[in-house]
């Protein structure tokens, strides 16, 4: 019997390679300064739903360039391959694939937020209007 294919099977395989982060855990880690929250949602979603205070906004198409500690276009927060990055998308799907890509760059502590921004908001965690 062959291995299942399709996006659901891919997500399952990728998620088996690391431990995902629940909203409360991500909040605690960000508050403690032990994790960097990175919001990869596109502008229309941030404008509609708000942002996570303190999270870096790096749209998905720039993620690898901005977080590679050896890259010429890296953000100041991309200090080493040991940084714990928690990728946040809208519902926790695109962030899984983004976290896998960061793993391939050597960011071995990269993970994603279970349920994405929607789960963060549903948990009653802080949300701000964009540009605040």
KAMO-V682721 format. One record per helix or strand. SS is the DSSP state (A for helix, B for strand). FROM is the first residue (numbers start at 1). TO is the last residue. If there is no record, write none. Layout:
SS;FROM;TO
SS;FROM;TO
This chain:
A;7;15
B;21;21
A;23;32
B;36;39
A;43;49
B;51;51
B;56;57
A;60;67
B;85;88
A;94;104
B;111;113
A;116;122
B;128;128
